Amino acid sequence: MNMSEAAKIILGLRAVGWAEKSINDFILYVETGDEQYKPDKRNV
């Protein structure tokens, strides 16, 4: 993912009401696959 794509994802998640921590955790999950960062309905 390039920087432009990453910025669009972040802006889109902000637009739908995701908290900054949830956005950061989601990006960490996408990049690392670490289950501790996997989003669920409780932490969005």
Buried (B, 14 or more C-beta within 10 A) or exposed (E): EEEEEEEEBBEEBEEEEBEEEBBEBBBBBBEEEEEEBEBEEEEB
